[in-house]
């Protein structure tokens, strides 16, 4: 039994020693969303202050664990009045819920450089499991730093009603479905 425990510990140590941390290059990243207004036009927005990391021991990121935190008060739609309204208790309630977080729970291959990403999204004090599409773009070497780079694009849809955001707004005014698009370059730490 002692030999088995030592073997398990050695394997765990070996696997963890190959794990790499990748950090988001904020200058080459965007966490955006789009919602339909009055069933006529899409209004786009983004969060300006986002942190994200990826932990992976596989070169194709097939075992990646992705974490992300966005500062709610960094919401930006290119309209100051709307941005202030989105920060209010009518929508994100940025004072009470200052962050939006995501942590992946699984990543399943779905084709060449394509994955199905599942994880826990916490927004407005509510955590829900969400599933999105992930495209892996890379690897590459940074021409500036000569260090490894990896690029990812995540797309999917969530329902604002699942997170009790703008509960009083009917779907004819604001669509319940919100499209999420995240793009980013990650540097190996």
Buried (B, 14 or more C-beta within 10 A) or exposed (E): EEEEEEEEEEEEEEEEEEEBEBBBBBEEBEBBBBBBEEEEEEBEBBBEBBBBBBBBBEEBBEEBBBBBBBBBBBBBBEEEEBBEBBBEEEBBBBEEBBBBBBBBEBBEEEEEBEBBBBBEBBBBEEEEEBBBEBBBBBEEEEEEEEEBBBBBEBBBBBBBBBBEBBEEBEEEEBBBBBBBBBBBBBBBE
